[in-house]
């Protein structure tokens, strides 16, 4: 589908859409969205939702800008602090869900709102742009084979997540938890621990996305992140309709990010109004949810209903 849209817009807009500048800018601009989609995916595979990752992204960008630009802390130390803060936020959400049995939508929404308040407090409600080290810009904008380094960073992280989830025993346990917590416990899987690990990892990835956003924009706005949450979920759910239909997966999510980016970019070049973007993303999210639920419930292999496996193989992830 993404290739079809690229071909279509290249025909309709031969002078603008297929240009190297547009395609490189498109890839670079979607790096943060793709990383946040991976963050969302890590929690979806265990059957939960995390609405706080967008706010974590914003806090990370503001915190990084404040610590380096105002307090003049070393870049390496600041990155460690920001990533640690993201992981702690994710861990808090994980503990609320796994230990206290709070519904993940409510728990992560509450955590996210609290984080948004902290972000405004840290930034003073202002955009931070003074004395931002050039190291952040270098980290995400250096050209490698003609493509911004942010794209390569996200690609590397996607490969690592793919390998961990599909080629390791830990990945098997993660998908088993997403398939059925009760069955996972019966076979000795530490469900609570895995949930906390996945939430914490998702928070750390969201924090890294905030650092990357700071490098791309050269400034930190307290509103960073919240507007990227919807497309992140849309990509994850649309991704579950491709590659392995009915299952959340890394490859499908990355393809969905490309699809959404190409679709809106082409429509914008054709003259679509600015307000069309949230409409486009909202429709994509609804379509993705409906299709993923339909595919996960559809009979397989000769019309027989799919059966829940007690110990699924790494390449057989839990259904959406």
N, C-alpha and C positions, 0 to 999 in steps of 0.2 A: 504493500500500500504506500509506504514512504517513497519507494522508487517510482511508483506511478505518479504521485504528486510532484516529485522532482521533475519528471519528464513533462508532465502537464504544464507546470508553471514555466519550465524552460521554453516550451513552445509558445505559451501565451505572452511571456515576458523575456524574449531572447536577449535583450540588451542589459537587463538589470538582474534578474533572478540567478541565471547560471554564472554570473561573473565571479571570479575568484575572491574578490573583495567581499561580496555578499555572502558567499558560502563560508569563508573563513570567519567573518563576523558572526554568522549564524551559529557556527560550531562553538566559538569562543563565548558567545552570549548565553548559550545553553548549558555551559559546564556546571554552573552553580545549581541550576534546576535539576540537572541529571544527578548530581551528588545528593541533593535533598530527596530526590525520588528513591535513590538507593537507601537512604536513611529510613524513609517510610516503609520501604519493602522489607527491611529487616524485622520490623515489628508485625507487619501483615503476615509474614510466613509462620508466626507463632499464633495466629488467630486473634491478634489484638490490633488496636489503633493507637497512634501517637499523634495527637494534635499539637503537641508542644514543640515539635522540631523546628517549625517556622520561627517561633519566638526565640528559640535557642540560637538560631542563626543570627537573628538581630542582636541578641545580647553579646554573642561572640564578636561580631564586627565592632560594636561599640566598645566593649571591654578591651579588645586588642588596640583600637585606636586611642583609647584613654591611657592605657598603661604605657604605650610607646610614645605617643605624642605629647602627653601631659607630664607623666611621671618618669619618662625617659628610661624605662626598663629595657634590658636587652631583648632583642627580637625573639631569640630562642626561648628565654624564660617566659616571655609573654605568650608565645604559642602554647607552651606546656600548660600555663595557667588557664588559657581559654579552652583548650581541649579538655582539661580536667574539669572545668566548670560545666562543660557540655555533658561529659560523662556522668557527673554527679546529678545533674538535672534528670538525665535519662534514668539513672539508678533510682532516684526518688520516685519517678513514675512507675518503674518496675516494682518497687517495694509496695507501693499503694495497690497495684494490680495483683501481684503474686501473693503477698503476705496478708494484706487487709481485704482482698477480694473486692476492691472498688472497680466498678465497670470502667474499662480503659478509656472510653470516650469522655466520661465525666472526670476521671482522675487527670488525664493529660490536658484536658481543657482548663481545669483549675490550675494545674502547674504552669501551663502556658500563659494564662492571664497574670499569674504572680510574676513570672519571668518578664513579661512585657512591662510591668510596673517597675521592676528592678532596672530594666533597660533604660526607661525614661529617667529614672533617678541617677543612673551612672552618667548618662549623656547630658542631663540637665534639660532635656527636651530639645536639644540643638544638634545639628549635624556636625560631626567632628571631622575636621579636615586639616588641622594644623600639625605640622611636623610628623606626618606619617612617613615612616622609613620606606625608602625605595625598594627594600628587600621584598616587600609584599607584592609590589608591582612586577618585579623581576620574576618572582615565583610563579606568577600566573600568566604573564604576557610575553615571556621569552619565546621567540619563534623556533620551533624544532620541526624540520622538514616542512616549513611553510605554515605550520599550525601552532597556535598558542599553546604554551605549556600546560595551561589549565585543562585543556582537553586530554592531554596525555596523562595527567595526574588522575583525572576521573576514570579514564580507561583502565589504568593500572589498578585502581581500587575496585572497579567493577570485575576485573579478572580475578582478583584475590577473593572477593565475595563469592563469585561463581564457583571457584575451586573449593572453597571452604564448605559451601552449602551442598554441593553436588558430588564431591569426591572424597569427603572425610566422614568418619564416624560421627563427629560432632554435628555435621550437617544433617545426617540421618536422624539424629535425636531432635534437632530443631524442627524438621518437617513432621516428625512423629508427634511432637507437642502441638503443632498446628492442626494435625489431622484429628487427634483425640487426646485430650489431657488425661482422661481416665485410663485409656489403654496404655499411654506412655508411662503413667505411674505404675501400672500393673507389671510392666517389664523392667522396672527399676530405674527409669529415667528421672533425674532430678528436675522436675518441671519448674519449680520456683527459681532455681539457680539459672536455668537456661533463659527464662523470661527476663530476669534481672540483667543477665549478660547482654541479651539482645537489645533491651531498652537502653542500657548504658552505651553500647556501641553505636546505636542510632543517634544518641545525644552527641557523642564525640564526632560522628560524621557531620551532623548538623553544624557543630561548632567549626569544623574545618571548612564547611561551605561558607560560613560567615567570614572567616579569614580570607578565603578566596574572593568573596564579594568585595571585601575591603580593598584587596589588591586590584580588582578590575575597575572599581569605581573611584578609588583614590580618596574615599571619604566614607564615613559610617553614619547612616541615618537611623534613628531609633525605630523607624517603621520598616526597616529591612526585614525580609523573611516572611511576614504574614501573607503577602500577596503571592508568594511562591508555593504556599502549602496546597492550594487547590490543584495547580498543574502537576504537582508531585504525586498526589493521589490519583489524578486522572491518568498519569503515565503508568503507575503501578497496576491499576485495574485494567487499562487497555492492554498492558503487557501480558496480563494473564489470559488474553484471548488469542495470543500468537505464540509461536515456537512450541509451547506446551499448553494448549488450550485448557482452561479451567484451573490452571496452577499459577501461583505467583512465581516469577522467575526473573533472573537478572537480564538475560538477553532480550526477552520480550519488553521489559521495562525500558531498556536503553533504546530499542527500536521505537517504542511509543513516544519517548522524548523527542526523537528525531521527527516522527510523524507530526506531533503537535507543533513543533517549531517550524517545520516546513510549511504546514498548512496555514498557520497564522501569518508567517512571513510573506507567503505568496498572496494571500488575501489582502494583506496590508499594501503590498505593491500594486495590487489591482484597484486600490482605492477604498478598502473597507474602513469605516470610522474607528476611532480609537477605542470606543466603548464596546466594540465587537469582541475584543479579546476575552474578557471574562465570560461573555455569552458562549463563545467557542469552547472555552475550557470547561464550563459547566456542563454543556451538552456532551462533551467528550467524556466527562466523569460519569454522567448518568448512563451513557451508552456502554462504557467500560464495565460498570457495576452490573448492569442487566445482562450483558453478554457473558461475563465471568460466572455469574450465578447460573445462567442457563447451561453453560458448558460444563460446569462442575457437577450438575445434576443429571446430565445426559447419559444414557446407557452406553457402555463401551463393550467392544469385543463380542460381536454377535448378538447385540441387543440385551445382554445380561447387565443388570445394575452392577456398578462397581462396588467392590467389597473393601472394607477398611482393613488395612494390613497392620499387624501388631508391630512389626519391625521392618518398615519400608527401607528399600535400598536408597543410596544417596541420589540416584537419578530418578527416583520416583517420589517427588515432593508431595506434601499434603495438599488436598484440594482447597480451593478458595472458600 
